[in-house]
Amino acid sequence: MMPSRWSALEKARSVCEALPWLTRHQNRTVVIKLGGHAMADERLTAAFARDVVFLRYAGLRPVVVHGGGPQIGAELERRGLASEFKAGLRVTSAPAMDVVRMVLAGQVQRELVGLINANGPLAVGMTGEDADTLTAVRHVPWVDGEPVDIGRVGDITRVDTGAIEALLADGRIPVVSSVARSAEDGHVYNVNADTAAAALATALRAQALVMLTDVEGLYAGWPAGGEVIARLTARELEKLLPELADGMVPKMTGCLHAVRGGVGTARVIDGRVPHAVLLEMFTDEGVGTVIVPDPDPDPDLDPEPGPGEPGPGEPGPGRAEARP
């Protein structure tokens, strides 16, 4: 059936509305973290895959970092292994780490790569282990003033962007599973996907970090609800962090470190909304909370860059360390 003239006009208006954003985003790197409900819903995941291909053909350089909490939980249950969380992170025993590694790299990543490539042969799957892209050490959180052992959970100590930069230069879309190897003990660690995405965005000097989650954004009265906060500076977010519940802490901590590490903006958006990434990148409305750097200080008080640090407007190196 032929589309009505009205629907055709609406499509034309949508394309025209995107024009200034298309111009602005040319050749810019955007790191997108996919997780939560958007990964459990096949319709939303398929829409996300189309969105990522659209970004690439629109002139951006997307990098996808994915989690897989629901899938990991289901496989642990199938094997009779407990799922437990402390300090907002999954407790990961050695047997559980085998499951995490298998599900992320062998199941979730392959399905996501396949969905993206169904819309354009662009996606290449990799993990943080590949080419030592992510290096980690064991993470030991403090709960009620005491250190807690949560097993094979890692803190990122170094990011090597060489492999990802090579893929981007070849026009590919890297799809990264959030596991990392330790240079100290040789073990592979489960890394929170929000933390991994923030570290990669910082090391890549990305223009934007976008995190898809299961809520509309950061609520003013978190976690009780309320109005979504549309915009926060890094300093404003830092003041709010102690009030946040466990699940939002890694996301917002990652956003904070990213914008303070040189990323242009960090966004937490509602992954339950179809095409949420396109709405956020190519329209004025947006669908979540955006974190921006603090306003520039008085130039007379701005310190000189330290040895080896880029000055204002200077590009960073191809390889960088990130400590979210």
C-alpha positions in Angstrom: 0.0 0.0 0.0 1.3 3.4 -0.9 2.2 5.6 2.1 -0.1 8.6 2.6 1.2 12.1 1.7 1.0 13.0 5.5 3.2 10.1 6.5 5.7 10.8 3.7 5.9 14.5 4.9 6.5 13.3 8.4 9.4 11.2 7.3 10.8 14.1 5.3 10.6 16.4 8.3 12.4 13.8 10.5 15.3 13.6 7.9 15.5 17.4 7.8 15.5 17.7 11.6 18.5 15.3 11.7 20.6 17.3 9.2 22.3 19.7 11.7 23.1 16.7 14.0 24.5 14.7 11.0 26.8 17.6 10.2 27.9 18.0 13.9 28.7 14.3 14.4 30.8 13.6 11.3 33.8 11.4 12.2 33.2 11.5 15.9 33.6 8.5 18.1 30.6 7.4 20.3 30.8 4.6 22.8 27.5 2.9 23.5 26.9 0.5 26.4 24.1 -1.9 25.8 22.6 -3.9 28.7 19.5 -4.6 30.8 16.1 -4.9 29.3 17.2 -3.7 25.9 19.2 -6.9 25.6 16.5 -9.2 26.9 13.9 -7.9 24.4 14.6 -9.2 20.9 12.6 -6.4 19.3 14.6 -3.7 21.1 17.9 -5.4 20.4 17.1 -5.6 16.7 16.2 -1.9 16.7 19.4 -1.1 18.5 21.4 -3.0 15.8 19.8 -1.0 13.1 20.5 2.2 15.0 24.2 1.4 15.3 24.5 0.7 11.5 22.7 4.0 10.9 25.2 5.8 13.0 28.1 4.3 11.1 26.6 5.2 7.7 25.7 8.7 9.0 29.4 9.3 9.5 30.0 8.5 13.2 32.4 5.9 14.6 30.3 3.8 17.0 31.9 1.4 19.5 29.5 -1.0 21.3 30.2 -2.4 24.8 27.8 -4.9 26.1 26.8 -6.6 29.3 24.7 -9.7 29.7 23.3 -9.8 33.2 20.0 -11.6 32.5 21.7 -14.2 30.3 24.4 -14.8 32.8 21.9 -15.1 35.6 19.8 -17.6 33.6 22.9 -19.8 32.8 24.1 -19.7 36.4 20.7 -20.9 37.5 20.6 -23.6 34.9 24.0 -24.9 36.3 22.9 -24.6 39.9 25.2 -21.7 40.7 24.1 -18.9 42.9 23.6 -15.3 41.7 24.6 -12.8 44.4 25.4 -9.1 44.3 27.4 -7.0 46.7 28.1 -3.3 46.3 26.1 -3.4 43.1 28.4 -6.0 41.5 28.0 -9.6 40.7 29.9 -11.9 43.1 32.0 -14.0 40.6 33.6 -17.3 41.8 36.0 -19.1 39.5 33.2 -21.4 38.2 30.9 -18.4 37.7 33.7 -16.6 35.8 33.7 -19.5 33.3 30.0 -19.0 32.8 30.4 -15.2 32.5 33.1 -15.5 29.8 31.2 -18.1 27.9 27.9 -16.2 27.9 29.4 -12.8 27.1 31.8 -13.8 24.4 30.2 -17.0 23.1 26.5 -16.1 23.2 25.6 -12.5 23.7 28.3 -11.0 21.6 27.8 -13.4 18.7 24.1 -12.7 18.6 24.6 -8.9 18.7 27.3 -9.1 16.0 24.9 -11.1 13.9 22.1 -8.6 14.3 24.3 -5.7 13.4 25.8 -7.5 10.4 22.3 -8.4 9.1 21.9 -4.6 8.4 25.5 -4.1 7.1 28.7 -6.2 7.2 30.4 -4.0 9.7 30.5 -5.5 13.2 33.6 -7.3 14.6 33.3 -9.0 18.0 36.1 -8.9 20.5 36.7 -9.0 24.3 38.8 -6.9 26.6 41.3 -9.8 26.5 42.0 -9.4 22.8 45.2 -7.5 22.2 45.2 -6.7 25.9 42.6 -4.0 25.2 41.6 -4.0 28.8 43.9 -4.9 31.7 42.5 -5.3 35.2 43.3 -6.2 38.8 41.0 -7.7 41.4 38.4 -5.3 42.7 37.8 -5.4 46.5 34.8 -3.2 47.5 34.2 -1.9 51.0 30.8 -2.5 52.6 30.0 -1.1 56.0 33.6 -0.2 56.5 35.0 -3.7 55.7 36.6 -5.1 52.6 34.5 -7.7 50.9 35.8 -10.5 48.6 33.5 -10.7 45.5 35.8 -13.1 43.5 36.8 -12.5 39.9 35.6 -9.0 39.6 38.1 -6.6 38.1 39.1 -2.9 38.2 40.4 -1.6 34.9 44.0 -0.4 35.2 44.9 0.1 31.6 43.2 0.5 28.2 45.1 -0.1 24.9 43.0 1.3 22.1 45.2 0.0 19.3 43.0 -2.8 18.1 39.8 -0.8 18.3 41.4 2.2 16.5 42.4 -0.1 13.7 38.9 -1.5 13.3 37.4 2.0 13.3 39.9 3.2 10.7 38.8 0.2 8.6 35.1 1.4 8.9 34.2 -1.4 11.3 32.0 -1.4 14.4 33.8 -3.0 17.4 31.5 -5.0 19.7 33.3 -5.5 23.0 32.6 -8.0 25.8 33.5 -6.6 29.2 36.0 -9.1 30.5 39.7 -8.3 31.1 42.9 -10.2 31.9 45.2 -9.3 34.8 48.9 -8.7 34.1 49.6 -9.6 37.7 48.0 -13.1 38.2 46.9 -14.0 34.6 43.3 -14.5 35.7 40.4 -13.2 33.6 38.1 -10.9 35.4 34.4 -9.9 35.1 34.4 -6.1 34.6 31.2 -4.1 35.0 30.1 -3.1 31.5 29.3 0.5 32.5 32.8 0.8 33.9 34.4 -0.8 30.8 32.4 1.5 28.5 33.5 4.6 30.4 37.1 3.5 30.4 37.1 2.9 26.6 35.3 6.2 25.9 37.9 8.1 27.9 40.9 6.3 26.3 39.4 6.9 22.8 38.7 10.5 23.5 35.1 9.9 22.4 32.7 12.7 21.7 30.0 10.9 23.6 29.3 8.0 26.0 25.8 6.6 25.8 24.5 4.1 28.4 21.3 2.3 27.8 19.5 1.2 31.0 16.1 0.2 32.3 14.9 3.5 33.6 14.1 6.9 32.0 17.3 8.5 33.4 18.4 9.8 36.8 15.4 10.8 38.9 15.6 13.9 41.0 14.4 11.8 44.0 16.5 8.7 43.3 15.7 5.9 43.9 12.1 6.8 44.9 11.4 8.3 41.6 10.3 11.8 40.5 11.2 13.9 37.6 14.1 12.9 35.4 17.0 15.3 35.6 17.7 16.3 32.0 21.2 17.8 32.5 23.9 17.7 35.2 27.4 19.1 35.4 30.2 16.8 36.7 30.3 18.7 39.9 26.5 18.4 40.4 26.6 14.7 39.8 29.5 14.2 42.2 27.4 15.7 45.0 24.5 13.3 44.1 26.6 10.0 44.0 26.4 9.2 47.8 22.6 9.2 47.5 22.3 6.7 44.6 21.3 3.0 44.9 23.8 0.3 44.0 22.6 -0.3 40.5 23.0 3.3 39.4 26.4 3.9 41.0 28.6 2.2 38.4 26.7 4.0 35.6 27.0 7.5 37.1 30.5 6.9 38.4 31.5 5.9 34.9 29.8 9.0 33.4 31.6 11.2 35.9 35.0 9.8 35.2 34.3 10.0 31.4 33.5 13.6 31.3 36.3 14.5 33.6 38.6 12.4 31.4 37.9 14.3 28.2 34.7 12.8 26.9 32.3 15.5 25.5 29.1 14.2 27.1 27.9 11.2 28.9 24.3 10.1 28.6 22.1 7.6 30.5 19.0 6.9 28.4 16.0 4.6 28.5 16.9 1.5 26.6 13.2 0.4 26.7 12.4 3.1 24.1 12.8 1.8 20.5 15.5 3.7 18.7 16.5 5.5 21.9 20.1 6.1 20.5 18.8 7.9 17.4 16.4 10.0 19.5 19.3 11.0 21.7 21.8 11.7 19.0 19.7 13.3 16.2 16.8 15.1 17.9 16.3 18.0 20.4 14.1 16.0 22.7 16.4 13.3 24.1 15.3 10.5 26.3 17.4 10.5 29.5 20.0 12.4 31.5 23.1 14.0 30.0 26.2 14.7 32.0 28.5 17.5 30.8 31.9 18.8 32.0 32.0 21.5 34.5 32.2 25.0 33.1 35.6 26.2 32.2 37.4 27.8 35.1 38.9 31.3 34.9 41.6 31.1 32.2 43.9 33.0 34.5 43.6 30.2 37.1 43.8 27.3 34.6 46.9 25.3 35.3 49.4 24.5 32.6 49.1 20.9 31.4 51.5 18.5 33.1 54.3 16.6 31.3 52.8 14.3 28.7 49.3 15.7 29.1 47.5 17.1 26.0 46.8 20.8 26.1 43.4 22.3 25.2 42.3 21.1 21.8 45.2 18.7 21.4 44.4 15.1 20.4 45.2 12.4 22.9 47.5 9.4 22.1 46.2 6.3 20.5 46.9 4.4 23.7 45.9 5.6 27.0 45.3 4.6 30.6 41.9 4.9 32.1 41.1 4.4 35.8 37.3 4.6 36.3 
